[in-house]
Each structure stands twice: as C-alpha cells, then as structure tokens.
C-alpha cells in the first residue's frame, strides 16, 4: 500500500506491451522491404532481454525466425 515502486506484475505488463509494440514495428520494417535491418534490430533486442526476460526474448526469437523464413522464401521465388 502506498508503494511508489511498481509491482512485478505491472512491470511485466508494461514490458509485454513494449515487446508487442517492438514486434509490430520490426514486422512493419521487414514488410517494407528491409528484413535484414529488422532482424539485426531484433537480434539486439533479443540479446538485451535473454538473461533477465527470457519470455520476451523468446517472442523476439520467434519473430526473427519468421522474418528469416519469409525473406528466404521470397528470395527463392525471385531467383
């Protein structure tokens, strides 16, 4: 009661929301024709999150795989 420090749940909710926004932005960057830039930034986010926030890091990892798979598929179809 009366604490100025946010609870772990509130911080977790904010981190989840921020990770969701980051994923949306990186997905948009990849879809705009810059998948390598999106994956590079996602890799940096993953590295920042992996030790202290493994759940969020896993979400970023999933996005990196999705971007890579989509980019490889598009590249193969244009060859």
N, C-alpha and C positions, 0 to 999 in steps of 0.2 A: 504494500500500500504506500502510495506517495513516492515510489521509486522513480528517479529520473532516468535510470538505465533501462532500456527496452528489454523485455523478456526474450529468451532464446527463441520462442515461437514467433514473436513479432519480427525479430531479426531474420529468422528463417523465411517468413512470408515475404519480407522485402527482398531478400536475396533471390528467392524463387521468382518474384516479379521482375527483378532486374535481369536475371538469366533469360527469362522468357522474352523480354524486350531485346536483349542482345542476340538471341537466336533469330528473332524476326528480322532484325537489321542485317545480320550476316546472310540470312537466306535471301533477302532482297538484293544485297550486294552480289551474291552469286548469280541470281537470276538476271541481273542487269549486265551480265557478261564478264564479271570479274570473280570467278570461282576461286582462283588461286589466291587472290587478295583476301577473300572471305575465309578460306581455310588457314591462311597464315595468321590472321587475327584470331580465329577460333583456337588455333594452337596455342597462342599466347594466353588466351583466357583459360584454356584447359590447364596449362602449366601453373597459372596463378591459383586455380581452385583445387587442384588434385589432392593436395595433402589435407587441407582443413575442411574442404567442402566436396567430398567425393561424389555425392549425389548430383550436384550441379555440374561437376566435371564430367560425369558420365553423360549428362544431357548434351553438353558441348561435343563430347566424343561422338555421340550418335549423329549430330549434325555434320561433323567433319566427314564421317563415313558416307552419309547421304550426299553431300556435295561432291565428294570424290567419285562416287559411283555414277552420279548424274553427269558429271563432267566427262568421265571416261566413256560413258555410253554415247554422249553427244559427239565427242571427238571421233569415236569409231564409226558413227553413222555418217560423218562428214568426210571420211577418208576416201 
